Each structure stands twice: as structure tokens, then as C-alpha cells.
Amino acid sequence: MMIYDYKTPFGRELKPDRRIMGPAAVTVRYLTDEEKERYGCENITVLKKRCAHCHEEKSDYAFFHSTTSPDGLSSWCRKCVLKRQQQALAKAEKRRKSWWKRFYEQRKTETV
């Protein structure tokens, strides 16, 4: 008989209500003998979730934590969130540069 463990290999404990709620799917991964020795348990619980942006199914470690979602994970994976943040920063940088350019052009015409 296998002992069902609520811990991931890195020691993060999963609460029973987190396993049931939300769109994340729960799977149990049975460990090899070497992994059993390393982690100290028979099997581990792995949460799989589909990213709302790239539509890939990924492990729970691929998502940021979110206190507002029912399963405790954000809807977008880390990769998509970081990509979106980089795009937003690039857009803000472009807007800032264009503002300063207009500011200096206007100032130059006022002083002449």
C-alpha cells in the first residue's frame, strides 16, 4: 500500500483544499528507489495547470503564487508573465523617450 504524501520534493506542503479547488489537476508521481531515499517519501503530489496565455500544461512550479485565485496559482505561467512585463517595460521606455524628445524640441523652439 502506498502512503499518500501532501509534500512536493522540495518540502512545500500542499493543503487538501488546494488539491480540490480551481483548474489545476492533481497527479501522483511514484518515485524510484533513489528518489525515495533522497526525498524521504513514497510518492509526491504534482499539480498540473494549463496556462491561460500559451495553453501549455505545466507543473505548479511554473506559476507564480496568487492569493486571489482559488488554487493559489496565477493563471499565466512565469514565462508568459515575464515576457509580458518585458514588453510593457519596452513600451514605457519608448513612450518616455518620445516624451523627452518632444519636450526638448519644444524647449529649443521657445528659446530661439
C-alpha positions in Angstrom: 0.0 0.0 0.0 1.3 3.4 -1.0 1.4 6.2 1.5 -0.1 9.4 0.0 2.0 12.4 0.8 1.0 16.0 0.6 4.6 17.2 0.1 6.5 18.0 -3.1 10.1 17.0 -3.4 11.2 20.4 -2.2 9.2 20.2 1.1 6.4 22.6 0.1 3.3 21.3 1.8 0.0 21.1 -0.2 -3.2 21.7 1.7 -6.0 19.3 1.0 -8.4 22.1 -0.1 -5.8 23.3 -2.6 -5.9 20.0 -4.3 -9.6 20.1 -4.9 -10.4 23.7 -5.8 -9.5 25.5 -9.1 -8.5 24.4 -12.6 -5.3 22.7 -11.5 -5.2 18.9 -12.0 -3.6 16.8 -9.3 -1.4 13.8 -10.3 0.6 11.5 -8.1 4.1 10.7 -9.3 5.6 7.5 -7.9 9.3 7.8 -7.1 12.2 5.5 -7.9 14.2 3.9 -5.1 16.9 6.5 -5.4 14.3 9.4 -5.2 12.6 7.7 -2.2 15.9 7.8 -0.3 16.6 11.4 -1.3 13.1 12.9 -0.6 12.1 10.5 2.2 8.6 9.7 1.0 6.9 7.1 -1.3 5.4 9.4 -3.8 4.9 13.1 -4.5 1.9 15.2 -5.5 2.3 17.2 -8.6 -0.1 19.9 -9.6 -0.5 20.5 -13.3 -2.2 23.6 -14.7 -2.8 25.0 -18.1 -1.5 28.5 -18.8 -4.3 30.8 -19.9 -1.9 32.6 -22.4 0.3 29.9 -24.0 -2.2 27.0 -23.4 0.6 24.6 -22.3 0.1 22.3 -19.3 2.9 22.9 -16.8 3.8 22.0 -13.3 2.8 24.2 -10.4 6.4 25.4 -10.1 5.9 27.2 -13.5 3.3 29.5 -12.0 3.6 32.5 -9.6 1.6 32.3 -6.3 -1.7 34.2 -6.2 -3.8 34.7 -3.1 -6.9 35.7 -5.1 -7.2 32.6 -7.2 -8.9 29.5 -5.8 -6.0 27.1 -6.4 -3.4 29.6 -5.2 -1.6 29.9 -8.5 -1.7 32.7 -11.1 -3.5 32.0 -14.4 -0.4 32.8 -16.6 2.8 30.9 -16.3 6.0 32.6 -15.2 7.4 32.6 -18.7 4.4 34.4 -20.2 4.2 36.9 -17.2 7.9 37.8 -17.6 7.5 38.2 -21.4 4.5 40.5 -20.9 6.4 42.6 -18.3 9.4 43.0 -20.7 7.0 44.1 -23.4 5.4 46.6 -21.1 8.7 48.0 -20.0 9.9 48.4 -23.6 6.7 50.2 -24.4 7.0 52.5 -21.4 10.7 53.2 -22.3 9.7 54.1 -25.9 6.9 56.4 -24.6 9.3 58.1 -22.1 11.9 58.7 -24.8 9.4 60.2 -27.2 8.1 62.5 -24.4 11.6 63.8 -23.7 12.3 64.3 -27.4 9.1 66.4 -27.8 10.0 68.3 -24.6 13.5 69.3 -25.8 12.2 70.2 -29.3 9.6 72.4 -27.8 12.1 74.0 -25.4 14.5 74.6 -28.3 11.9 76.5 -30.3 10.9 78.6 -27.2 14.4 79.8 -26.5 15.1 80.8 -30.1 
